[in-house]
């Protein structure tokens, strides 16, 4: 594994005008503040320790099987980017935006998500067990078979999301806005959902799950 400290990987600035293709590199304590990442930028199997990604503008960069530890993603913007099968440990996502991004199979551990917003994209098989998403918003995101066991979603927004096959046991959904989302995997007996907002179609799905005959 190549170790990189204090200097950008391969191309200075890693801006939208350049192409970067890094594999198995290690980045420590770098300041990537407001850096621009774009199409043609690919990192595979790389590890990022304590890197500052505050206000990074990421349009189409690809990260596959990468590890992020102690990385600060605060106020960063990601559009059409991919973080597939990545691991995020003790990372900060305050006011982070993901638009039409792919985070399939990624794992989040001991991270913070204040005001995180995700619009569209695919987060299927993501591991968000026990995450505190109380101030997060997901709109039109595919979360198929995502692990949301014990996740804190009080007051969160999950609108028009595909939650089919998602693991929701022990999830706290009090006051959450779930309208338009697929709740076919939700067992209302195993979650805390008082005050959650749902539509009539979802109410019928939940009633059926409880053994009622609707209509």
Residue, then its C-alpha position, 0 to 999 in steps of 0.5 A: x500500500x502506498x502511503x501519501x501524506x500532505x500532498x494530493x494524490x497523483x495530480x495537484x488539486x485533483x480538479x475537474x480538469x484532471x483525471x485521477x486513478x488511484x489504487x490502494x493509496x493511504x492519505x493522512x491528515x490532508x486538507x482537501x477543503x473546497x477541492x473539486x472532484x469530477x468524472x474520471x476521478x477514481x479511487x479503489x481500495x484507498x484509505x483516508x485518515x483524518x482528512x478534511x473534506x469540508x465544502x468539497x464539490x464532487x461531481x461524478x467521482x468514484x470511490x470503490x472499497x475505500x475506507x474513510x476514518x475520521x474524515x470531515x465531509x461537512x458542507x460537502x456536495x456530491x452529485x452523481x458520485x459513487x461510494x460503493x462498498x466503502x467503510x465510514x468510521x467516525x466521520x462527520x456529515x453535517x450539512x452534507x448533500x448527496x444527489x443521485x449518488x450510489x452508496x451500495x453496500x457501504x457501511x457507516x459506524x460511529x458517524x454523525x449525520x446532522x442535517x444530511x440530505x440525500x435525493x435520489x440515488x441508490x443506497x441499497x445494502x447500506x449498513x446504517x445500524x444504530x445511526x443517529x439520523x434524526x435530522x436527516x432527509x432522504x427523498x426518492x432514495x433506493x434503500x433496498x435491503x439496507x440495515x436500519x436496525x436500531x436506527x434513530x429516525x425520530x423526526x427524520x424525512x424518508x419520502x418516496x424511498x424504496x425500503x423493500x427488504x430493509x431491516x427496521x427492527x428496533x428503528x425509532x420512527x416517532x414523528x418521521x415523515x414516511x409518506x410515499x415510501x415502500x413499507x412492506x418490510x415494516x413490522x409495526x410491532x418491532x419499531x417505535x412509530x408513534x406520530x409517524x406520518x404515512x399516507x392511506x396506502x401505507x396505512x393499508x399495508x401496515x394494517x394488513x401486516x397486523x392481520x387486519x382485512x382492509x376494505 
